[in-house]
Structures are given as C-alpha cells and as structure tokens.
Amino acid sequence: MDRRLLLTALGCWPAGRLLAQEGQPGPRHKISAAQLHEALSARFPVRAGMRGLLEAEISAPSLHLRPTHNQLGAMLLAQVGGAQLRQAQSGELDVVFALRYEPADQTLRAHRLEILALRVAGLPQETAQTLQLVLPALAREAVGEFVLHRFTRRELGLADTMGFEPERIEVVEDGLVIWFGPKPRR
C-alpha cells in the first residue's frame, strides 16, 4: 500500500512543481525578447502599395516591449516611392501589436496593428498629409497578422497532459510570459 502511494506521489511530483511556481496559478512558459526580435525580423521586409502610384517597402529594425500596455511595439523603416514623389523617401513608423494564442496551429500571433506615429523628413506638406492617410493602411495590409512563436511539443507537452493550454499572455521587460489555464471543454 505504501509503495503505491509513493509511486503515485513520485509520478505527480513534476506536475506539482509546475503548478506551484512562484505561487502563480497554473504553469507558464517564457519567450525571450531575442526570440521575439528574431521572429519579427523574419517577417520583414514587406512590400505594399499600388504599383507606380505609391509603393512602400517596410522593414523592422527594432522591437519594443511595452509591459505597461501589455503590447509589443516596433519601429519600422519605410522606403516610400511613386508618382507623387520625385525620389524615394525614407521614413519611420512606430507600431504596436496585440497578441493572441491560436490553438488550431499552436502559435502565438501578433495582430491588430496600430500605427502610433509616422515620420518622413523633407516632404512637401501635401505629400506628407497624403502619406499620413495612406501609409498606415498600406502597413496594416502588408504586415497583417503574423506568427511570433510556434510552440513545440516539448513546450506544450506537460501542460497538455495536465489539461492546460496557453490562456494569458503577459509582456514583461525581457520578453513574454505565457500563462497556462485549463482547456475549455469542447
């Protein structure tokens, strides 16, 4: 009888440690800022626009973690050219993304791109106003929703066995913390 109890306790020990981490409910997984930057950089450069009229090439040089807003941000470089511009112009877009877990393919996705600021130096006033109106829509169309992290079997294995799945995403100073919660009954 005592042997069965000991074997049961030993079998549950890894799950108990996972559930008891720092007094927080449920297990968690951390994704570093370096991993996020690599995933973001892989998504760029992208091209958008209407051929000949207005074209933009957008690249992502930097990632910004915004823990107070629970969002990821990026400063994107935009190279803009077209009929209204005599020569191609460089500018910067400051954007933020919301985050969500997609259970169908077990990915963490950036979505709901929001443009915070657009800076293009040396443009005539009317061209700058046109870009202010058009470039954010082009950026949303070109960037859209994209995968930031694809969970491996190893990352989800124990939590899945225990009946957990990613539930809450928290942006912290050095990356993301994914909190797991009970799977909904389907």
N, C-alpha and C positions, 0 to 999 in steps of 0.2 A: 504494500500500500504506500509506504513512504517513498519507495523507488518511483512509483508512478507520479506522485506529487512532485518529486524532484525533477523528473524528466519534463513534466508539464511546465514547471517554473523555468527551467532552462530553455525550453522551446519558446516561451513568451518573453524572455529577458530582452532580446533585441528590440522587440516591439515596445516594451515598457520604456526602454531608454529613449527611443524615438519620440514617444508620446510625452515624456517628461522633460524635454529640452527646455531649459530656462523658464519653466513654469508656464509656457505658452500652450494653448490648446492645439493639438494635432501636430503632425510632423511638418517640416519645412525643407526648402531647397534654396540654395543661394546661387545666383548668377552674377559673375563679376562684371565690373564696368568694362574691363578689357574684352570680355566675350561679347558684350553688347556693342561695343565700338566696332569690333570685327564684323559682326552681323550687319550693322548699319552700313559700314563701308562697302560690304559685298553687294549691297543693293544699288549702289551708285557707280558711275554716273548714269543718269537717265536723260533722254531727250523728249521734248514735248513741244507742241505748238502747231501752227498752221504753215506748212511749207511755203517759204518765200515771204509770207506776210509777217509772221512773228515766230521765231524759233528760240528755244532755250535749252541749254544743256546744264543740268543741275548735278552737283557733286556734294558730298558730305565730308567736310574736313574735321568736324568736331562734334562730340557728344556732350550733352549737359544733363546731369541728373538733377531733378527738381523734387527733393523729398517733401518739401512743404506743400506742394501741389499734387504729389503722387503721380508725376508725369516724367516722361523722358523728353528732352529737348535736343535740338541740333541746330548748328549754324551751317546752312547750306550755301555753297557758292553757285551763282547763276551766271552763265555766259549767255547774253541775250543779243540776238541779231534779227534782221528782217528789213522789210521795205521802208518802214518809218525811221530806221536808224541808218545813218551814213556808214558807221562802222560798228562792229560788235562791242557791246558794253559789258563790264563785269559788275556784279552786284552781290549782295548777301541777303539771305532770307533767314530769319530766326523763326523756327517752328517748334511746336510741341506735339506730342503724340499721347493718346490714351493707350492703355494696354489691356489685353484680354487673353484668356486661355481658350483655345479651340479644341474640344475633346475629340472631334472627328479624326484629326490627324496628330493629336498630342503636341500642339505647337503653342508658343507664346507669340502673340501678334501685336504689332503697333498699328493703330487705326485712328480714325478721327483726327487727321492732320489739321492743325490750326496755325495760321500764319500770325506771328506776333509783330514782326517788323520786316520791312523791305528797304534796303539801302542800295541805291545806284548813283554813283557820283558823276557829275559832268553831263547830265542830260538836260535838254530843254524842258521847261516846265510842263508843257502839254504832253510831251512824250513820257515824262515821269508819271504824270497822272494816269495816262493810259496803261502804263506798266503796273501801277498800283492796283488798277482794276483787273487786269488780265492775268498777270503773272501768278497770283495766288491760286486762281482756278487751274492754270496750267500745272502748277506744282502739285495740287491735290490730285489731278488726273494722272500725272506722271508717276507720283510716288504711291498713292493709294494705300491699301492695307498690305503689310508685308510681314514675313516671318522673322522674328528676332532670335528665337531659340526653338529647336526641335528636341523635345525630351527623348532620352534614350530609355530602353527597357530597364537599364540599371537604375536610372534616376527615379523612375516611377514604380519599379518592381515591388518593393516592400510596401509602399503606401497603397498600391493597387491591391495587393494581397490582403491588406488590412481593411479594404473597403473605402479608401480615401482617394481623392483626386484634387488637383490644384483648384483652390477656391478663391483665394485673395492674393493680390499682387501688391507688394509694398516697395516703393522706390526708397532706397537708403543712400547714404553718402558714397558708398563704394560699389553700388550695383543694385540688384533686386533680390528681394526675399519672396519666395512663393510659399504661401501657407496652404496646407492641405486640409480639407474638410471631408466629412462623409459624402460619399457619392449619392446623388439623388436616386430614388427608386424609379426605374424606368419600366 
